[in-house]
Amino acid sequence: MKNLSFKAMLVASLAATAAMGVVQSASAADEKYVLIHHSPDSETFWNTVKNGASLAAEEVGATVTFRNPPSGDLADMVRIIQQTTAEKPDGIIVTIPDLETVGGAIADAVAQGIPVVTMNTGTAEESKKLGALLHVGQPEYEAGKGAGERAKAEGMKSFLCVNSLFPNVAGQQRCEGFAEGLGVPLGEQMIDSGTDAAEIANRVKAYLSTHQDTGAVLTLGPMTAIPTIKALKDNGMAGDIYFATFDLNPDISQAIKDGVINFAIDQQPFLQGYLPVITLTNDLRYGVLQANSVLSGPGFVTKDNLTLVESLAGKYR
């Protein structure tokens, strides 16, 4: 198996954590980790990642600090990585939104002897290239493709991809994967929505008014899903147009329950925060490191299985 399943990895990590708890008073070194991500302050997705990292840090007796560029500017993210490297933390957990832009700063941290785990955005191959210990995340193209295949099975032949993630390549990969799953070229079916909620809603309505044969809508997270729900309600299409989204929060769960969203693609952000802290701690304290990167998703949440996860959405899911 090229990658461990997230379920198997979680079981192993929890077992390791429990074992460490027995001897923590003798071995805990109060490691200090920094988690750096690429998203702006307005992106609520990261609350679940933070919950996972914070719980893991509490369990092993470490501390974790969270940093990100407030506006999502990648040049600012590079500076944050460089400043963090200069502080010499015990470990860095970081996303790879664009290898060309942030890769050099991450590789420099590794070169200076700081253990690095990459997570969320990026790939296992990119992580290995930079010298990181491993990657915890969802393969974005494959996740988009799986979603597109589900839509195709329901008869969809065209779509709108609402992309707020520019210049993060993960957004492009998700949209391209969805197009592949549908069996159609992406072409001009992806829009740069921006990150302002009102502007996102307006751009969705404008696209759908000029492309009235659009069969499906794909949003890339709560930042675009919530304004898109409003746009569809405003133009009377809510519940009629096929709607898929990445990620979960309480509003998305309610929209699934209401029949507005057909399904959500769950990359399990809790694991993306939790597992890197456990990985760094096991490596630093015991020299124990799993052999491969970890796939945290994709999973698909529909009305049929929503009750299993909705109470945890936005906190642990």
C-alpha positions in Angstrom: 0.0 0.0 0.0 1.5 3.3 -1.0 -0.2 5.3 1.7 -1.7 4.3 5.1 -5.4 4.8 5.3 -6.4 7.7 7.6 -8.4 5.3 9.8 -5.5 3.0 10.3 -3.2 6.0 10.9 -5.6 7.5 13.5 -5.8 4.2 15.4 -2.0 3.9 15.4 -1.7 7.5 16.5 -4.2 7.2 19.3 -2.5 4.1 20.5 0.9 5.9 20.5 -0.6 8.9 22.3 -2.1 6.6 25.0 1.3 4.9 25.4 3.1 8.3 25.7 0.6 9.4 28.3 1.8 6.7 30.7 5.4 8.0 30.6 4.8 11.6 29.8 6.0 12.9 33.1 9.3 11.3 32.5 9.8 12.1 28.9 7.8 15.1 27.9 10.0 18.0 26.7 7.3 20.6 26.1 8.0 20.7 22.4 7.1 23.9 20.7 5.5 23.6 17.2 4.3 26.2 14.8 1.5 25.5 12.3 1.5 27.8 9.3 -1.3 27.9 6.7 -2.0 29.9 3.6 -5.6 31.1 4.1 -6.9 34.5 5.1 -8.3 35.2 8.6 -11.8 35.0 7.1 -11.6 31.3 6.2 -13.4 29.4 9.0 -12.3 26.0 7.7 -9.1 26.2 9.8 -11.0 26.2 13.1 -11.3 22.4 12.8 -7.6 22.0 11.9 -6.7 24.1 15.0 -9.0 22.0 17.2 -7.2 18.8 16.0 -3.7 20.3 16.6 -4.6 21.8 19.9 -6.1 18.5 21.2 -3.0 16.5 20.1 -0.7 19.1 21.7 -2.7 18.9 25.0 -2.5 15.1 24.9 1.3 14.9 24.5 2.2 17.9 26.5 3.5 20.1 23.7 2.4 23.6 22.6 1.4 24.7 19.1 1.2 28.2 17.8 -0.9 29.1 14.7 0.2 31.6 12.0 -1.1 32.7 8.6 -1.1 35.6 6.3 -4.1 37.7 7.3 -5.1 38.5 3.7 -4.0 35.1 2.3 -1.0 36.7 0.5 1.6 34.0 -0.3 4.5 36.4 -0.2 3.5 37.2 3.3 3.3 33.5 4.0 6.9 33.1 2.8 8.0 35.8 5.3 6.1 34.0 8.1 7.9 30.7 7.3 11.3 32.5 7.2 10.6 34.3 10.5 9.4 31.0 12.1 12.5 29.2 10.9 14.7 31.9 12.5 13.0 31.2 15.8 14.1 27.6 15.7 10.9 25.8 16.9 11.0 22.1 17.6 8.9 21.5 14.5 7.0 23.2 11.8 3.6 22.1 10.3 3.0 23.9 7.0 0.8 23.9 3.9 2.1 23.9 0.3 -0.3 26.2 -1.6 2.1 26.8 -4.4 5.4 24.9 -4.5 7.2 27.5 -6.6 6.3 30.3 -4.2 6.7 28.7 -0.7 8.9 25.7 -1.5 12.2 27.5 -1.0 11.3 28.7 2.5 10.1 25.3 3.6 13.2 23.6 2.2 15.4 26.1 4.0 13.7 25.2 7.3 14.4 21.5 6.7 18.0 22.4 5.8 18.4 24.2 9.1 17.5 21.0 10.9 13.9 21.7 11.8 11.5 18.8 11.4 8.7 19.7 9.0 5.4 18.0 8.4 3.3 19.3 5.5 -0.5 19.1 5.5 -3.7 20.1 3.8 -2.6 21.7 0.5 0.2 20.1 -1.5 1.0 16.5 -2.3 3.1 13.7 -0.8 5.5 14.0 -3.8 6.0 17.8 -3.2 6.5 17.2 0.5 9.1 14.5 -0.1 10.9 16.8 -2.6 11.2 19.5 0.1 12.6 17.1 2.6 9.6 17.1 5.0 8.9 14.0 7.1 5.6 13.3 5.4 2.3 14.9 4.2 -1.2 14.6 5.7 -3.9 15.6 3.3 -6.3 14.9 0.6 -5.3 14.4 -3.1 -7.2 17.3 -4.5 -7.4 16.2 -8.2 -8.6 12.8 -7.2 -11.2 14.2 -4.8 -12.5 16.5 -7.5 -12.7 13.6 -9.9 -14.6 11.4 -7.5 -17.1 14.2 -7.0 -17.4 14.7 -10.7 -18.1 11.0 -11.2 -20.9 11.1 -8.7 -22.4 14.1 -10.5 -22.0 12.3 -13.9 -23.9 9.3 -12.5 -26.8 11.7 -11.8 -26.8 12.9 -15.4 -24.8 16.1 -15.1 -22.9 17.3 -18.2 -21.8 20.8 -17.3 -20.9 22.8 -14.2 -19.7 26.0 -12.6 -16.6 25.7 -10.3 -16.6 28.6 -7.8 -12.9 29.0 -7.0 -11.8 31.4 -4.2 -8.5 29.7 -3.7 -6.3 31.6 -6.3 -3.3 31.3 -6.5 -3.5 28.1 -4.5 -3.1 25.3 -7.1 -5.4 23.1 -5.1 -8.4 25.0 -6.4 -7.5 24.4 -10.0 -6.8 20.8 -9.3 -10.3 20.3 -7.7 -12.0 22.0 -10.6 -10.0 20.0 -13.2 -10.7 16.8 -11.4 -14.4 17.5 -11.3 -14.3 18.2 -15.1 -12.5 14.9 -15.6 -15.0 13.0 -13.6 -17.8 14.5 -15.7 -15.9 13.7 -18.8 -15.8 17.3 -20.1 -13.1 19.9 -20.5 -12.9 22.5 -17.8 -12.7 25.3 -20.3 -14.4 28.5 -18.9 -16.5 26.6 -16.4 -14.3 27.9 -13.5 -14.6 31.5 -12.2 -12.3 33.4 -9.9 -14.9 34.3 -7.3 -12.7 36.4 -5.0 -13.2 36.1 -1.2 -15.8 38.7 -0.4 -19.2 37.0 0.3 -21.3 39.6 -1.5 -19.0 39.5 -4.6 -19.0 35.7 -4.6 -22.9 35.6 -4.7 -23.0 38.3 -7.4 -20.5 36.4 -9.6 -22.3 33.1 -9.2 -25.6 34.8 -10.2 -24.0 36.5 -13.1 -22.5 33.3 -14.5 -25.7 31.3 -14.1 -27.7 34.0 -15.8 -25.5 33.9 -18.9 -25.0 30.1 -18.8 -28.5 28.9 -18.2 -27.7 25.3 -19.3 -25.3 24.8 -16.3 -26.1 21.5 -14.8 -24.1 21.6 -11.5 -22.3 23.9 -9.2 -19.1 23.0 -7.3 -17.8 25.2 -4.5 -14.4 24.7 -2.8 -15.3 25.3 0.8 -17.5 27.3 3.2 -16.1 30.6 1.9 -17.8 30.0 -1.4 -20.5 27.6 -0.4 -22.4 29.9 1.9 -22.6 32.9 -0.6 -23.5 30.4 -3.4 -26.4 29.1 -1.3 -27.7 32.7 -1.0 -27.2 33.2 -4.8 -29.3 30.1 -5.6 -32.0 31.1 -3.2 -32.1 34.6 -4.7 -32.5 33.3 -8.3 -34.9 30.5 -7.4 -32.5 27.7 -8.2 -31.9 26.3 -4.7 -32.8 22.7 -4.6 -33.1 22.5 -8.4 -29.5 22.7 -9.5 -27.1 20.0 -8.6 -24.7 21.3 -5.9 -21.6 19.8 -4.5 -19.1 21.4 -2.2 -15.8 20.7 -0.5 -15.7 20.7 3.3 -18.2 20.8 6.1 -19.6 23.3 8.5 -23.0 23.7 10.3 -24.4 25.8 7.4 -23.4 23.2 4.8 -24.8 20.4 6.9 -28.1 22.2 7.1 -28.1 22.8 3.3 -27.6 19.1 2.8 -30.5 18.4 5.1 -32.6 20.9 3.2 -31.8 19.4 -0.1 -29.9 22.4 -1.4 -26.5 20.7 -1.4 -26.3 17.1 -2.7 -23.1 16.2 -1.0 -20.0 17.5 0.7 -16.4 16.3 0.1 -14.9 15.7 3.5 -11.1 15.9 3.8 -11.2 15.5 7.6 -9.3 18.7 8.6 -9.3 17.5 12.2 -6.8 14.8 11.2 -4.8 17.3 9.2 -4.1 19.2 12.5 -4.0 16.3 14.9 -1.7 13.8 13.1 1.2 16.2 12.3 1.6 17.0 16.1 1.6 13.3 16.9 4.0 12.6 14.1 6.5 15.3 15.2 6.3 14.2 18.9 6.8 10.5 18.1 9.8 11.4 15.9 11.4 13.8 18.4 10.9 11.7 21.5 11.2 8.2 20.3 12.6 8.2 16.7 9.4 6.6 15.6 8.1 7.7 12.2 5.5 6.0 9.9 6.8 5.1 6.5 4.4 6.9 4.3 2.2 10.0 3.9 -1.4 9.9 5.1 -4.5 10.4 3.0 -7.1 12.1 5.2 -9.8 12.2 2.4 -11.9 12.3 0.4 -15.0 11.1 2.0 -18.5 12.0 0.9 -21.2 13.3 3.2 -24.8 13.0 1.9 -28.3 13.3 3.5 -28.1 9.5 4.0 -25.0 9.6 6.3 -25.3 13.2 7.6 -26.5 12.3 11.0 -23.2 10.6 11.7 -21.2 13.8 11.3 -23.4 16.9 11.5 -23.1 17.3 15.3 -19.3 17.4 14.8 -19.2 19.6 11.7 -17.0 22.6 12.1 -15.4 21.3 15.3 -14.1 17.8 14.6 -15.3 17.2 11.0 
